[in-house]
Amino acid sequence: MAKPLEIDEVWQERILSQVSGLEYGSVLITVHDGRIVQIERTERKRFDNQAAQAAPPAPRSAAAHKP
């Protein structure tokens, strides 16, 4: 039978701090023997496609134009 997971205030704060401000992404909590041992945060940045199209193209380097 699995051990019950106990989360004290310290871990609650750690988890909340990782979730706080996360717009797109995930928080992975790793548990070993009924204890939290690791928290991983993966954050994604999404950019508006229209804003990217409105920006002027980046200049190409002179080395790229050599025959």
Summary of the structure (lengths in Angstrom):
residues: 67
radius of gyration: 22.0
end to end distance: 70.3
largest distance: 70.3
contacts: 101
relative contact order: 0.16
helix: 31%
strand: 25%
